């Protein structure tokens, strides 16, 4: 078919549809590697401020997401995110031993990341299959690594590090939890009906060819099965309203989302989620771009039109005000 839009080759076309452009990709990788080693070294130094003054830019402007390889259980779930990225957020927004909540647990990434960073965690998952998978992954980790005890912090008893999986609809399950008992919320909600549409290049190559599931579930309670987009966003809001009640004042909630295409429409999903979160009382504090540079490129739109290869996610950072 004749390319009537430009003079690019198919390979050049695909590269240009990546949703994140770096000025010099190879240099960015080198800078990130140096920055990570620098951070480790810096932790050991006493006079950090003086050292920072000597460096023009000790940290890169762009941090790439470099997820570990998915294990045989995690790969079963059709929509996962990296424990390494969640761990980074947990380390920033909590102290050791604090309690983390994920109302859409999925394959259990948040609980795995919490265990690895010395935090307690609670995850809620609607679908029995995925709740069981998450619990099995957690059990594996507990079997492989003996969980540490939390610091006493002046209390008379030490508490075991816990990762609890609650099965059921988050809109119901969260109602039974204690108000202002959570120190940090991090989650990636369902992506509306994006997993229910006809299989594209990516789904065929990464899921169907390996006989892996492509949907969360067929359950009516599954938010991903809601037909109308506005109703779907409102339902996310119902869950996050309960999360707002559970979150301690001045504590944070991070929502990890991607934009997506629905038929001919490109949906700025992160904007709609942000507005809904603000309706529920949260204050939007900032947005972090999570670059997924290891994702595969697919020939969407060639040779007719521009269709983005979405290679980044948004980490939407919200805070609960001190007075509500």
C-alpha positions as a printed Julia matrix, in Angstrom:
324×3 Matrix{Float64}:
   0.0     0.0    0.0
   1.23    3.47  -0.87
   2.24    5.77   1.95
   0.35    9.0    1.28
   1.29   10.74   4.54
   5.1    10.96   4.47
   8.32    9.55   2.98
   9.32    7.42   5.98
  10.04    3.73   5.91
   7.82    1.51   8.06
  10.58    1.24  10.67
  11.05    5.02  10.79
   7.27    5.43  11.02
   6.99    3.11  14.04
   9.88    4.79  15.87
   8.22    8.17  15.36
   4.98    6.96  16.96
   6.64    6.26  20.33
   4.87    8.41  22.9
   8.16    9.47  24.52
  11.1    10.98  22.65
  14.54   11.29  24.21
  17.08   13.72  22.77
  19.8    11.07  22.93
  18.52    7.69  24.04
  21.92    6.02  24.46
  23.2     8.95  26.49
  20.07    8.87  28.67
  20.7     5.23  29.54
  24.3     5.96  30.46
  23.25    8.92  32.6
  20.64    6.84  34.39
  23.14    4.09  35.16
  25.63    6.61  36.53
  22.88    8.35  38.51
  21.75    5.15  40.2
  25.32    4.3   41.22
  25.78    7.88  42.36
  22.67    7.67  44.55
  23.97    4.55  46.27
  27.32    6.19  46.9
  25.72    9.43  48.05
  23.84    7.63  50.84
  27.19    6.9   52.46
  28.44   10.48  52.39
  28.1    12.94  55.25
  28.58   16.24  53.43
  26.03   15.75  50.66
  25.26   19.43  49.97
  28.86   20.32  49.16
  29.1    17.39  46.74
  25.87   18.33  45.0
  27.14   21.86  44.4
  30.07   20.44  42.43
  27.82   18.6   39.96
  25.91   20.32  37.17
  23.18   17.66  37.06
  23.73   14.61  39.28
  20.43   13.0   38.26
  18.91   12.54  34.78
  15.83   14.42  33.64
  14.23   11.14  32.52
  14.1     7.92  34.55
  13.31    4.81  32.56
  11.11    2.05  33.89
  13.15   -1.17  33.85
  10.81   -3.87  35.18
  12.15   -7.27  36.18
  11.11  -10.26  34.1
   7.61  -11.46  34.98
   7.43  -14.8   36.76
   5.27  -17.72  35.58
   2.36  -16.55  37.75
   2.45  -12.83  37.05
   2.55  -13.36  33.28
  -0.92  -14.92  33.5
  -2.49  -11.55  34.38
  -3.36   -9.42  31.31
  -2.43   -6.05  32.83
   0.47   -5.83  35.29
   2.94   -3.2   36.4
   6.48   -3.42  37.71
   7.23   -4.04  41.38
  10.38   -1.96  40.96
   8.33    1.14  40.04
   5.91    0.58  42.93
   8.81    0.08  45.33
  10.23    3.45  44.28
   6.93    5.13  45.16
   6.57    3.26  48.45
  10.08    4.24  49.51
   9.37    7.9   48.78
   5.92    8.22  50.35
   6.2     5.99  53.43
   8.42    5.01  56.31
   9.37    1.45  57.17
   6.52   -0.47  58.79
   3.72    1.81  57.54
   0.59    0.43  55.87
   0.07    0.52  52.09
  -3.26   -0.12  50.33
  -4.0    -1.18  46.74
  -7.76   -1.35  46.03
  -7.15   -3.02  42.62
  -4.49   -5.58  43.5
  -4.42   -7.67  40.32
  -1.36   -9.93  40.3
  -0.16   -8.65  43.68
   2.62   -6.28  42.6
   1.93   -3.75  45.35
   2.09   -6.34  48.13
   5.28   -7.8   46.65
   6.86   -4.33  46.5
   5.73   -3.58  50.07
   7.32   -6.76  51.39
  10.55   -5.91  49.61
  10.64   -2.43  51.15
   9.68   -3.4   54.7
   6.11   -2.14  54.66
   2.81   -3.78  55.59
   0.19   -3.96  52.87
  -3.45   -4.69  52.06
  -4.68   -5.48  48.58
  -8.27   -5.87  47.42
  -9.03   -8.0   44.36
 -12.46   -8.78  42.91
 -11.63  -11.8   40.76
 -10.95  -15.03  42.67
  -8.48  -16.22  40.03
  -6.28  -13.12  40.35
  -6.65  -12.92  44.13
  -5.46  -16.52  44.37
  -2.59  -15.8   41.99
  -1.54  -12.77  44.04
  -1.69  -14.77  47.27
   0.43  -17.52  45.74
   3.06  -15.02  44.63
   3.13  -13.54  48.13
   3.41  -16.99  49.69
   6.3   -17.82  47.39
   8.12  -14.72  48.5
   7.52  -15.47  52.16
   8.79  -19.0   51.63
  11.92  -17.83  49.8
  12.76  -14.92  52.07
  12.12  -14.88  55.79
  10.22  -11.69  56.49
  11.9    -9.29  58.91
  10.3    -7.93  62.03
   9.45   -4.27  62.03
  11.41   -1.92  64.31
  10.0    -1.7   67.81
   9.79    2.12  67.73
   9.21    2.19  71.47
   6.29   -0.23  71.44
   6.27   -3.21  73.76
   5.81   -5.73  70.96
   7.22   -6.1   67.47
   4.82   -6.77  64.62
   5.32   -9.2   61.76
   5.38   -7.73  58.29
   1.99   -8.57  56.79
   0.66   -8.68  53.24
  -3.09   -9.24  53.27
  -5.19  -10.09  50.22
  -8.91   -9.3   50.6
 -11.23  -10.87  48.04
 -14.27   -8.96  46.83
 -15.56   -5.75  45.27
 -13.49   -2.82  46.57
 -16.66   -0.7   46.66
 -17.92   -3.06  49.36
 -14.79   -4.42  51.04
 -13.27   -1.03  51.82
 -16.35    0.02  53.8
 -15.43   -2.42  56.58
 -11.94   -0.96  57.07
 -11.0     1.52  59.79
 -11.13    5.22  58.96
  -7.72    6.94  58.6
  -5.8     3.7   59.01
  -3.8     3.8   55.75
  -0.46    5.57  55.24
  -0.21    5.35  51.44
  -2.39    4.26  48.53
  -0.92    3.12  45.21
  -2.83    1.4   42.45
  -3.45    1.02  38.74
  -7.22    0.87  38.15
  -8.86   -1.15  35.35
  -8.62    0.39  31.88
 -12.33    0.47  31.07
 -13.07   -1.95  28.19
  -9.64   -1.74  26.58
  -9.02   -5.44  27.28
 -12.39   -6.43  25.83
 -11.93   -5.02  22.32
 -10.83   -6.99  19.26
  -7.26   -8.23  19.51
  -4.69   -5.93  17.89
  -1.06   -6.59  16.91
   0.12   -6.39  20.5
  -2.5    -8.71  21.99
  -1.95  -11.28  19.26
   1.83  -11.25  19.68
   2.06  -11.03  23.46
  -1.04  -12.86  24.71
  -2.96  -14.99  22.19
   0.16  -16.53  20.65
   1.12  -17.78  24.13
  -2.41  -18.87  25.06
  -2.57  -16.3   27.88
  -5.75  -14.6   29.2
  -6.63  -11.27  27.6
  -9.37  -10.06  29.99
  -9.75   -9.51  33.71
 -13.05  -11.38  33.92
 -16.63  -11.63  32.67
 -18.09  -10.58  36.04
 -20.73   -7.88  36.17
 -18.98   -6.26  39.15
 -15.74   -5.89  37.17
 -15.38   -2.17  36.41
 -13.59   -3.04  33.18
 -16.89   -4.45  31.85
 -18.87   -1.22  32.26
 -20.12   -0.13  28.84
 -20.28    3.65  29.25
 -17.0     5.48  29.86
 -18.5     8.19  32.11
 -20.1     5.53  34.3
 -16.76    3.73  34.47
 -14.98    6.89  35.66
 -17.68    7.5   38.27
 -17.29    3.93  39.54
 -13.55    4.48  39.95
 -14.54    7.55  41.96
 -16.7     5.45  44.29
 -13.7     3.28  45.14
 -11.37    6.23  45.58
 -13.91    7.98  47.83
 -13.66    5.07  50.26
  -9.88    5.19  49.92
 -10.04    8.9   50.82
 -11.82    8.0   54.07
  -9.2     5.37  54.88
  -6.18    7.55  54.13
  -4.61    9.47  56.98
  -4.64   13.29  56.64
  -1.72   14.77  54.68
  -0.84   11.32  53.28
  -0.54   10.5   49.57
  -2.23    8.39  46.9
  -0.59    7.54  43.57
  -2.64    6.38  40.59
  -0.76    4.8   37.67
  -2.6     5.1   34.36
  -2.06    5.25  30.62
  -4.01    7.03  27.93
  -5.49    4.79  25.24
  -7.38    4.69  21.96
 -11.04    3.65  21.77
 -11.99    3.06  18.13
 -11.14    6.34  16.37
 -10.92    8.37  19.58
  -7.77    8.93  21.63
  -8.8     9.07  25.31
  -6.8    11.36  27.64
  -7.58    8.95  30.46
  -5.18   10.47  32.99
  -7.03   13.79  32.75
 -10.41   12.2   33.46
  -9.02   10.24  36.42
  -7.44   13.42  37.82
 -10.72   15.31  37.66
 -12.58   12.46  39.34
  -9.99   12.25  42.13
 -10.35   15.96  42.79
 -14.13   15.52  43.01
 -13.53   13.02  45.81
 -11.5    15.54  47.82
  -7.92   14.76  46.81
  -5.47   17.49  45.87
  -3.45   16.87  42.7
   0.18   17.5   43.66
   1.94   16.58  40.43
   2.41   14.11  37.59
   5.42   11.88  37.0
   6.04   10.38  33.55
   7.07    6.74  33.7
   8.95    5.86  30.51
   8.48    2.25  29.36
  11.32    2.13  26.89
  11.47   -1.68  26.76
   8.02   -2.05  25.18
   7.72   -3.42  21.65
   6.75   -1.25  18.68
   3.75   -2.19  16.53
   2.78   -0.86  13.07
  -0.41    0.93  14.09
  -1.84    3.15  11.36
   0.71    2.35   8.64
   0.38    3.59   5.92
  -2.72    5.68   6.57
  -2.5     7.79   9.71
  -0.63    8.57  12.91
  -1.5     6.18  15.75
   0.6     6.45  18.89
   2.59    3.58  20.39
   1.99    4.49  24.03
   5.3     3.85  25.77
   4.73    5.78  28.97
   2.43    5.85  31.96
   1.37    8.7   34.21
   1.94    8.51  37.94
  -0.72   10.88  39.27
   0.26   12.07  42.73
  -2.57   13.14  45.05
  -2.71   14.16  48.7
  -5.42   14.17  51.32
  -5.7    17.62  52.92
  -5.05   17.99  56.64
  -8.63   19.23  57.13
 -11.51   17.73  55.13
